[in-house]
Amino acid sequence: MGVLMMLMTICGLIAAGILLVVAGASHKKWLRTFVLGGVATWLVGYTILLFAGSVFSVEHTLAVGEPKEYCGFYFDCHLHTSVTGMRTAKTIGDNTANGEFYVVTVKVYSNARREPLALHTVDAHVVDGDGRAYTRDMQTEAQLQPQPEFEKRIAPAESFEKEIVFDLPADVKTLRLDLREGYGIDHALESLLIGDEDSILHKRNYFRLSEPGAIATGFPEQNAAASVK
C-alpha cells in the first residue's frame, strides 16, 4: 500500500502542476484554488497516515534462521537475510579483542524466479539492551577466510553466507543485529513511504543474537581440538 500511495502522490503532484499551468494561462482562479486545495488536503492526509503507520508500528526481533525481506521503494521483495549462527572468540588471526569478538553468520538468499538480484550498500551494526550501537570490525573480518560481499549478485533461488565481526564489551547484554540496505536516495524515498521499516519513526526489525543455543565459543577447529582433549 505504501508504494501505491507514494506513486499516487507523485502522479497527483505532476497532474496538479499541469493544471496549475492551465489555470494560470486561462486565468481561471477557481481552478487554481481547487487544485491547491486538493493538493493540500492530500498531503495532510498522507502525512497523517505516514506518522500513524510509524507511531503504531511494532518492533520485531527475529529468531535464528527467521528471514527478513527487503522491498524498499520497489515492488519486488525477493531478497532476504537471516542469521544462521554466532560464535565468540578472544583472538582472530593477529587481532585480539578489546572485549570479545562476536562472529555472526548471515545468510543472503533470493526467491526470485528470473532476474539476478543484489543488496546495495549494506549497513550492519549491533545494538545492545541499553541502545548502544556497535559497528563492524572490518580489520578483524579481513583475518577470516575470504568472504563474499553483501552486495554479491545472486541468481534466482541462489544463496550465500557471510561472516561479520564485532568487537563487543565482555559484559554486553541483549544483543540484536540491525541490517539495512540501500543508497542514500533509497533511504530518502523510504523515509516518506507509509509502513516501510525505514520510514520516519518506524520501528525496526532486528535479529536476535543472544538466543540460547545460538552462540558457540571459539572457532570450529578450536572446539574440535578441545573435545579431543
N, C-alpha and C positions, 0 to 999 in steps of 0.2 A: 504493500500500500504506500509506503514511504516514497519509493521510486516513482510510482504513478502520480502521487501528489506533487512531487518535485517537477516532473515533466509537464503536468498540467499548469503549474505555476509559471514555468519558463515559457510555454506556448502562450499562456494567457497574457504575460507581460509583452511578448512580441506583438500579439494581436492588439493589445491596448496601445502600444506605441504607434502602430499603423493607424488606428482610429483617432489618436490624438493629432496625428499629422493631417488626416482628413478633416477633423474638426477645425483645426487652425486654418486650413486652406479654404474651407467653406464658411468660416466664421460662425459655426454652429456652437454656441456656448452651451446649449443643453446637452449636446453630445459629449463635449469635454467634461462637463460636470458629472454626467452619467458614468463615463469611463473612469475618471479619477475616484469617484465614489465606489465603483465596483472593485477597483484595484485595492483601495484602502480596506474595504470590507474583507476581501480575500486574504490580504496579507495579515490582517489582525487575526482572522480565523486560523490561518496557517501557523502563526506564531503561538497561539494558544495550544493548538494540537502538538506542536513541536515540544514545548515545555511540559505539557501534560504527559506526553509519552515518556519523557525523560524522568520527570519527578516521580511518576508511578511505576517506573521500571524496577525490576528486581535483579539484584546481584546474584550471579550463579558461580558456583565453584565446581568445576568438572573433575570427576574422579579419574584415576589412572586408566587410560585406554578410551575414555569418553571423548568424542570428537567435537571440535569447534569448526564451524563453517565460515567462509569469508565471501561476502557478497558485495558490500560497499555500494557504490552508485550504479552498479551493473546488475543485469537481470540474472546472470549465471551465479550459482552458489556451489560450484563443483569442487573447489579446493578446500581441504580440511587439514587440520593438525590435531594431534593428540600426544599426550605424554605417556610413554610406554615404560619408563623406568627411571630410577635415580640411584646414584651411589655417591659415597663420600670418600675423600682421601686427604691426607695431610700434605703429601707431595705428589706432583705430577711432573715427570721429566726432571728438569733442573729447577723447577719452581716449587717453593714452599709457601703454603697458605699463611696469611696473617691470622686467619681464624681456622676455617676448614673449607676445602674445595667441595662444592656440590656439582656433580656432573649429571646433567639432565638429558635424557634421550627423548628427542622429539621426532615423531613420525609425520611426514607430509605426504598426502595422497590425494588423488583426483578420482572422481566418479563420472567425469565427462565421457561422452560417447564418441566424440570425433576429434576435437581440437586439443592439441597440447597446450598446457597452461602453466603458469608460474606465479608464485608470490612475488611481491615487489617491496623492496626496501623494508625488510622485516626488523621490527624493534622488539627485543625480548628482554624483560627485566623481572626480577623477583621482588615481591612485596611481602614484608613480614607483618606480624599481628599488630604492630604499632604504626603501620602505614609507611614505614621507611622503604625506599626503593633502592635496589642494588643492580648495577649494570653488569654486563658480561665481562669476564676476564679474558680478553682476546689474546693476550700474550700466552696465557696458560693453555687456551684452546689450541694454539699452534703446536703445543707439545704432544697433543693427542695424535692418533693415527689420522691420515688425511680424511677430511670431512667434506661432503658435498655442501655447496652454498644453499642457503634457504631459497634463493632466487632461481635455483635449478629448474629448468623447464621439464615437465613430465608429461608423458603421453597418457591417453585415457586408460584408466584402471592401473596406472603405474604408481609406485610409491618409493620413498627412501627414508632413511633415518639419519638424524644428525645429532651429535652430542654438543652441548653447550655448557660452559663452565662459569660458576660464580664463586667468588671468594667471600664467604659469609662469616660473621662473628660466631664463635663457638656456642654462645648461649641464645642464638636466634630461635624464635618460635613461630609456629603457624605460617609456614612458607607457602606462597602461591606464585605461580608464574603468569605473567601477563604478556601475551603475544599480540602484536599489532602490525599490520602491513599496509603499504600504500605510499604513494608520493604525496608531496605537500598539497597539490591541487586536489587529490583524492580526499585528504583529511578536511580541506576547506569545504568541499561539497558535502561530505558526510556529516560535518558538524551541523548542517542545516537539513539533514534528511530525517524525517519523522520515524522514530522507532529504531534507528540504526545504533549499534553499540557505540559508535564514535560521535554521535550527535551530542549537542551541548547538554551537560549534566547527566547524561545517560549512565546507568550502572554498567560495570564491566563484567565480562565472563572470564574467570580465572581458572587456571589448572592447579589442583591441589598437589603439593609436593610432600606434605608431611603425613600422608595417609599410611597407616600401619602396613608393613609389608612392602612398601614402595621403595625403601632405602636398603641398599647393600653397602657395606663398608669396604672400601678399597676397590681394587680392580679385579676382574675375574681371575686373572692369573695369580694375584696375591691371595685371594680367597681359596683357590685350589691348593696353593702351596701350604696354607695354614691348615687345611683339612687333612693333608697328607701327614703333617707333623702330629 
